[in-house]
Amino acid sequence: MPKRKMKEAEIGEVKDAPRRSSRRTSTQEVKKEAQMEAPAPAAKKSKKARSSGGERVDEPSKEEEEEATKSKSTEATNITKAQTSAPTTNGDVSTPGERQYWLMKAEPESRMEKGHDIKFSIDDLAAKTEPEPWDGIRNFAARNNLRAMKKGDMAFFYHSSCKVPAIVGTMDIVQEHTPDLSAHNPHLPYHDPKSTPDNPKWSVVHVTFRQKLKIPITLKELKEWQGVKGHPLENMQMLRLARMSVSKVERGEWEFLVREIGGRGDVVV
C-alpha cells in the first residue's frame, strides 16, 4: 500500500509506527535493518490467523489461488505484447486509454502486530509528503495485481476491518513494483523468512493521495449493487474474493462508481 517515511526503532527495540493493513515502513530504514540482521531460520509451515475483519490473506483460498494463476498468465501475456509493440504514452505515464484501475484495502483502526500499530487511513495517506510504499502484501493474487500496475493508474482507497468498511478516497500509482523489503526484517509484522534480498517473493508499489470522499461508498451498498443481475458490479473482483486486499477494478465498474460518487457531491478527476 502507499507509504510514508516513519521513524524506525533502534536495533533490538520495537517502536510503534502508524501503518495501513499493508504494514509499511520507510524503505531505507527497512533496508538498513535487514542488512544488520542475520538471516532468520526457515520457519515450519503453519497456518497464520486472519484478522477479525477477515482481511489477512496469508492462506489463500482455492478461488484465490486460481485467480493468482490467471493473473500470472495475464501478466506474461502483457509482457510479450509490450515487447512486440511499443505503446503510445505521455512520457512515463499511461495514456487515458491504457490506464488501469484498482482497489486497495487498509485498516483505519489500531491493531497491533509484533508491537507495531498497523493502522493506516486515508487521512494518514493525505498527510504524507512523499510517495508511500504499499507493503505487507502476502497473498500471491494480490501481489500479482501489484506487479500489473503501471505508473499513471488510479486506485480506490478502501477502509477495511472497521465498523463501516467503505471506499473512502482515491490515489495515484506513481512508481511501479519493486521488492518489498519489509519481508526481510524479522522485527516487522509481516516478515517472511522465505523471502530474501537475493530472491524477493513480495512487491510494493508507491502511491500518492488524490482525494478523500465526502460520502464514502460502503461495503453494504457495494453488495446490494452486486446482487442485481446484470449490474456493472456483478462480477467485481473485490466482492468475489473478499479476503484479497489488492483487487482489479474494471473500467465499467470504475465508471459506475465515479458516477455514483459524483451524485454525492464529489468529482473524481
C-alpha positions, -999 to +999 in steps of 0.1 A: +000+000+000+011+036-002+037+045+024+051+073+044+085+078+059+084+069+096+108+068+125+122+033+129+131+018+162+167+013+171+181-023+166+168-045+194+139-022+202+104-023+186+087+010+183+051+016+172+045+034+139+013+042+120+007+017+092-020+005+069-031-031+065-002-032+041+021-026+070+047-004+056+080+011+069+105+036+054+122+017+025+157+030+035+151+021+072+139-014+064+169-020+042+193-008+069+178-031+095+177-060+071+214-057+064+222-057+101+202-088+108+214-123+103+191-144+080+162-159+100+160-198+102+134-213+079+101-214+097+079-245+098+048-244+077+019-233+098-014-215+091-014-179+101-045-165+118-066-140+100-076-107+115-110-102+130-121-085+098-110-114+076-085-092+057-054-112+064-046-132+033-017-153+042-036-185+035-053-181+001-084-199-008-087-223-038-105-195-057-077-170-049-051-195-060-069-198-093-070-160-095-033-158-089-026-183-117-048-164-140-032-131-131+003-145-136-007-158-171-022-124-180+010-107-168+032-129-190+009-122-220+011-084-214+049-086-212+050-104-245+028-078-261+048-050-247+080-065-262+065-067-297+048-034-299+057-001-282+026+016-266+018+052-272+025+070-239+026+105-225+061+105-210+062+077-184+025+078-176-001+056-193-024+074-218-060+075-207-069+046-230-043+024-212-050+035-176-060+007-153-080+009-121-076-009-087-090-011-052-065-013-022-075-020+013-061-006+045-071-007+082-080+027+097-083+014+132-054+005+155-043-032+156-010-043+170+013-068+152+047-075+168+044-043+188+036-022+157+003-005+151-005-013+115-033+014+114-033+034+081-062+056+069-070+079+040-061+108+064-027+092+071-020+090+034-032+126+028-006+137+054+023+122+035+047+145+017+064+117-003+051+087-023+040+059+001+051+023-004+022-001-002+039-030+015+029-060+036+010-079+009+014-116+015-011-131-010+001-141-045-030-130-064-028-096-046+009-094-053+004-102-090-021-073-091+006-050-076+030-062-103+005-055-131+001-018-120+016+009-142+026+044-134-005+066-140-030+040-129-056+050-102-070+032-072-098+034-047-086+036-011-108+013+009-111+012+047-114-025+059-116-044+092-136-015+107-171-006+118-181+006+084-160-008+056-161+015+026-144+032-003-132+065+012-110+081-014-087+078-044-050+077-050-024+075-079+001+048-086+033+068-091+060+041-090+058+006-103+066-025-083+099-030-065+109-057-039+091-054-005+120-050+019+097-053+049+095-090+043+132-093+051+131-077+085+123-100+114+113-071+136+084-061+113+049-076+114+049-095+082+084-108+080+087-138+056+119-158+062+115-174+027+118-140+010+154-128+008+171-098-008+186-122-034+152-138-041+124-115-030+089-130-031+069-099-024+065-065-041+054-029-033+042+000-054+043+036-044+011+057-043+001+093-035-031+108-022-056+121-047-088+129-028-110+120+002-147+114-005-172+135+014-196+105+014-180+070+014-194+042-006-200+014+019-195-023+015-232-028+022-240-006-008-215-025-030-230-058-021-265-046-028-255-035-063-236-068-068-269-087-061-287-071-091-285-093-121-266-075-150-254-047-127-219-032-135-206-045-102-220-080-105-185-095-111-164-071-092-132-089-080-132-073-045-167-086-039-160-121-053-126-125-034-134-107-002-101-115+016-079-102-012-066-068-002-055-056-037-080-061-064-087-052-101-115-027-109-127-030-145-133+002-165-171-002-164-170-007-126-148+023-121-171+045-143-202+034-125-186+042-091-173+075-103-208+085-114-222+074-080-195+095-063-204+125-085-240+122-075-229+126-039-211+158-044-176+147-053-159+149-087-132+122-094-107+138-118 
